[in-house]
Amino acid sequence: MSCCASPTTSIAADEVRAQRQRSAYDVASAVLFREILKPLAQGLGPVAEIALGTVADELFVRKTR
C-alpha cells in the first residue's frame, strides 16, 4: 500500500488485514470443530464440553506474543 503523498511503500496495513483474516479463520475453525463434536461431548457430560472447548482453542486459535 502506498500513500499518495509519499513515494515509499508500506505493507503494515496489509499485514494487519492478513492478521485479522487469520484470526477470523481460526475462530471459525474452532467453532466448527466444537459443533461437529458437540453430540459426542453432550453424551459424556458437561466436563467433556469444557474439555472439547479447551482442545478446540488449543488446536485452532493462534496465540499472539
Phi, psi and omega in degrees: 000137179234151178272144181291339181264353185230139179281353181281157180247136180239136177250007182300315181295323178294322179292320178296316179298317180295320178297318178296320179295319178296319180297315179296319179296319180296316180295317179298321178295318179296317179295317178298317178299316179297318182293323179294320183265004182302317179300323177294316181294322180295325179291337182261352176106179184293329179295323178293324177295319178294316179297320179297318178297319179294316179297317180299317179296317181293324182284321193248337184262120180280136178273134176263142183249000000 
